[in-house]
Amino acid sequence: MSATPLPSRRLFLGMAAAVPVSTTGVLTLGSRSASAATTSPFVMAYFTQSPRNLGTDYGLHLAVSTDALQWMPLNQNNPVVTPTAGDGGLRDPFILPKQDGTFVVMATNLKGTDWTKKTPYIHVWDSADLRSFDNYRLLKLHEMATHTWAPEAFWDPSRGQYALIYSAVNSSGHNVIMVNYTTDFQTVTAPQVFCDPGYDIIDGTMAKDVNGVNYLYYKGRNSLVGARSTSLAPGSFTQFTSGLAPQGGIEGPILAEASGTWYLWGDANALFYTWQTNDLSTGTWTATDRRVYTQPLNSKHADIKPIPQTVYDNMVATWGKPAWNRLKSYNFPDRYWRQVDSLGRIDPYPFDPYTDSQWKLVPGLADPSGVSFQSLNQPTRYLRHSFYQLRLDANDGSTRFAQDATFHRTAGLADPSWSSFRSHSHPDRYIRHFNYALRIDPISTATGRADATFSVWY
């Protein structure tokens, strides 16, 4: 089987030289995982989706992180490349660091949510540095009348080839994880069943050669289930966990290791959940405190990879940091600042319009050593207090407005690594939430200190 070549889409010229990647050092090739004691930065690939689809986009989005937990979207959370053939959109993007230090990007060929569509093709790009995406093509993986979902790949040293795994319905009548082998992502071998526990499974993801064991996690029965094998051979994986899931189910597992801790991410309708363990062999996971991780805005069905520091630096230089921030509550870390009908409040993520939660922290209108919160989507409006409640109002240019819209950022009252905001015009009061509404109040209790503490991120 062969790829269908299409015109190259080069977004940026002057690519940096490829950075060598060790096959045994800090970067693990060809899976969603990093090897033990990884301290490199990370990249996340994803597409976007929001509850009313105001933030839905079926292009390739990228974010970066220094700890695999707090993610900074690049290119203002806009796509860096979008498919030009097939279904015209992508889902489930995946980044493979190749043996030569360059990258392959793959994705499901599907724009939207019509799960009845059948296609043997996936999207593929080559990339030297994750700043340019070239040699775009559709790669045909099989001749079956089925879909080809969530492609991933890893290097199989015993074969001297890359294994390309994906979800499809074969002769069994249910979804299994299939595999093809390739050396160039231009042509592939005939498909084989890689893993079939006897029931529907999709979204396979690998952690390869962890103390001699290979781990495969997938979505099965609306939970994230783990299987393992001492071999990479098709059919060798056996299930060893009962599954993880919040109420309502979950999909899109990601395995990522940072500083000796393994994280298992999952996607529940564009809300990411994360668990962690220090030992994959136990199959036991502990929920990660939502305070310590922040997914990219509207991110959906992602992939995480360690990358060299130079690649990270060049990506940030090319794509830029967001021109906006989001603010997360300390004691309700599933909730973010937003305005609703011009009133400030904290609400559970995700929500639409998502732009109501994006703020530009600008020099204080009354005192440039302070800060004012300018609405990104209504730039003439700022958060200000009125009768102690925070409102989003147009700047009338008055001294009173400037004072009411100015705050002084301090170390978090409940956690000094977070932030609190003291009112400029009422210096005995801080921004806090009360019944989820944002207001300014004097703070004297532990509850008040927690209510007045926030994370400023993206």
Secondary structure, 3 states (H helix, E strand, C coil): CEEEECCCCCCCCCCCCCCCCCCCCCCCCCCCCCCCCCCCCEEEEEEECCCCCCCCEEEEEEEEECCCCECEECHHHCCCECCCCCCCCEEEEEEEECCCCCEEEEEEECCCCCCCCCCCEEEEEEECCCCCCEEEEEEECCCCCCCCEEEEEEEECCCCEEEEEEEEECCCCCEEEEEEEECCCCECCCCEEEECCCCCEEEEEEEEEECCEEEEEEEECCEEEEEEECCCCCCCCEECCCCECCCCCCEEEEEEEECCEEEEEEEECCEEEEEEECCHHHCCCEECCHHHCECCCCEEEEEEEECCHHHHHHHHHHHCCCCCEEEEECCCCCEEEEEECCEEEEEECCCCCHHHHCEEEEECCCCCCCEEEEECCCCCEEEEEECCEEEEEECCCCHHHHHHCCEEEEECCCCCCCEEEEECCCCCCEEEEECCEEEEECCCCHHHHHHCCEEEEC
